[in-house]
Amino acid sequence: MMLKMRDIVWALVLMVAVMLPEVSYAQLDAASLARAQREGQGMGMNQGMGMNQGLPGQEGMEGEAADSTATGRKRRPRRALESYYFSDTVRALYNWKWHVDRDYNRVKIEPLDTTLEDWRIDYVFYRNGVGDMALGGLGQSSQPINWFDRRQDKDFTFARSYDAYTARLENVPFYNAKRPLTNATYLESGQKRYREEHFEIVHSQNINPSTSANVSYKSRGTMGQYDWQRTKNHNLSVAVAHTGKRYSIHAAYMNNSISARENGGVVGKWAIADTVFEMPSGVPMRLASSKAENTYRNHSLFVKQAYAIPLQRVTEYDFSLADLSAVYFGHQFEYNRWTKTYTDIRSTYTNVRGEYDGEGNYIPTQHSYYDDWFINPNATRDSISESIISNRLFVQVQPWDRNGVISTIDGGIGVDLHTYSYLRLEDYVSGRVTRDKRTSWYVYGSTGGMIKRYADWGADVKYYPSGYRGGDLSVGANITLRAYIYDRPLILSGKFRQELRTPGYWQENLFSNHYVWFNSFDKESETRFDVNFSVPSIALEVGVWQGILNNTIYYGADSRPQQHSGTISLTSLYARKDFRIAGFHLDHRALVQITSDESVLPVPTFSAFLSYYYEFWVKRDVLRVQIGFDGRYNTSYYAQGYNPALSVFYNQRSVKVGNYPYIDVFVAAKWKRMRILLKLQHMNQNLFGNGEYFQTALYPLNPRMFKLGISWSWYD
């Protein structure tokens, strides 16, 4: 199937190549939107509230011709899209996309990703900050190196390690396009039997100026450079949006399907750092003979509606309610169901360098990956599921306009119905699956505003009075200040968040073949401060995070959940600076993390991502090329391990990893509407470095591979 998909894509490329006209870069310049959002609207609340600030370099809106009446009064040109979500300058864009705020009646505008800026970074989990710590291959588990980028909610944490791939409300986009938009992307690497493949296609089309629909399908995975590593990750989303003058609706269906063979990592660091194996497939893995495998299925449905009632008379000259006093009433429905099935058979693995005898010779040792087999001593088939049905009613008051000092006051009430299913020991006798149903309800609210273009602010609160998560609390505030030098912004933003969280259900309840626990943990507490300073015109960003955590729950060396009874402090310092010298780009991202307890919160002290490349026009406005290299590095530390049966990262104090540079050499190009990528990944293997190319304990990154990819967009 993977081979057929590749052939179809390449055939499509050859057929369409001669038919594509040149495209106006002024119309499709997504970078101008990103720059304008930073300079004109800032980085926080403004983007989600449809501020009417200008985006530089964009053309005006299309409208009807002016009308002359008997009285001589001219009618203002009528705009077809009159939604309060979008400012005039956003509506003037050729194409744009946005994401829906889960909690409030707002959206976040984003540019379309059709530029060369990050095209060379083909692994999606490497695009933010200094990237993720990964198991190795495309489609496999990962988690952000920056602890403050990790999701802290407790919904189905056993799938959390696939966040970089799964389609969720937070990353499913909605589009508005003056012409139908189609984008197809295909990348491949390695020999046929070890190939990694990334295929995705997106199509979006407006039904009318206010109504649009889009479909996105992504297939990413690897056949496996190492033994028993094959992973397939399929993600589908279908979204429909209507953003009218008074009524709006956003609806999306998401489906995620993941199949991952679990090899458990190498038998010892020596198998990579001091290897005698000619091919990666010959490296001994701890679970390869156990045929361990995880299968995930997810279905999610989201519908959000809002209706506006203006508090002032609306005239024919009012194209949007954004400038009028209004009240918005809405309802939100969400259904999300995850299932996970883990299978294996009992076997052992041999570490030929397990121990030393008295003369310094190696003594092979036999090991079993799992110590316990509670249900079946020979084979495992553990199945669990979790679902949530959420309903919310909300109201949003707009006292003056959405650009006012107090732009909106939001409030709502919601109820969540949780269902957890798994097999207990007595269920194997009765043949019935245990279903644990729990209900929690909550109230929430927020307010915010802006002072011209110089400041915006916001505050929010969410509280669970009773039920399953009774007593949970989240309180936050943010402020962004801007100053301008020759119309170039200097942006200083600060955020505060205080949370009290109920432990996750699966951290307290689990019965499986390898792990059984029934815990009673206290609520976790987290206080977080975030300060960020940026100067977009010179590509400078500096950020500081400070976290204070109490009663932290983590997975210990035995992969079982534990709770730390004390207080832990974590400080992160992030800096990004990009230099431009003629056509040379010198991009730098660096992260320093300091933790007060490495055994509970293990993080590398220093991590970095560097990208040096030369960018130039081969033919002006037709073909642009980048040639250079990317490098990643972090200091040595006791990185977390990964447990396949639980699909979680756990703390360990046996193996240190890091202190290894991982370097890719690339050539990237944009020819008209097509982007092209040629990359030699992990170029420095066996050339320099300590040979220990791990980011997760005992899980090696991919060896040297050549990659080829294209991405093509159609606007017609």
Buried (B, 14 or more C-beta within 10 A) or exposed (E): EBEEBBEEBEEBBEEBEEEBEEBEBEBBBBBBBBBBBBBBBBBBBBBBBBBBBBBEEBEEBEEEEEEEEEEEEEEEBBBEBBBBBBBBBBBBBBBBBBBBBBBBBBBBBBBBBBBBBBBBBBBBBBBBBBBBBBBBBBBBBBBBBBBBBEEBEBBBBBBBBBBBBBBBBEBBBBBBBBBBBBBBBBBBBBEEEBBBBBBBBBBBBBEEBBBBBBBBBBBBBBBBBBBBBBBBBBBBBBBBBBBBBBEBBBBBBBBBBBBBBBBBBBBBBBBBBEBEEEEBBEBBBBBBBBBBBBBBBBBBBBBBBBBBEBBEEBEEEBBBBBBBBBBBBBBBBBBBBBBBBBBBEBBEBBBEBBEEEEEEEEEEBEEEBBEEBEBEEEBBEBBBBBBBBBBBEBBBBBBBBBBBBBBBBBBBBBBBBBBBBBBBEEEEEEEEEBEEEBEBBBEBBBBBBBEEBEBBBBBBBBBBEEBBBEEBBBBBBBBBBBEEEEEEBBBBBBBBBBBBBBBBBBBBBBBBBBBBEEBEBEBBBBBBBBBBBBBBBEBBBBBBBBBBBBBBBBBBEEBBBBBBEEBBEBBBBBBBBBEEEEEEBBBBBBBBBEBBBEBBBBBBBBBBBBBBBEBEEEEEEEBBBBBBBBBBBBBBBBBBBBBBBBBBBBBBEEBBBBBBBBBBBBBBBBBBBBBBBBBBBBBBBEEEBEBBBBBBBBBBBBBBBEBEBBBBBBBE
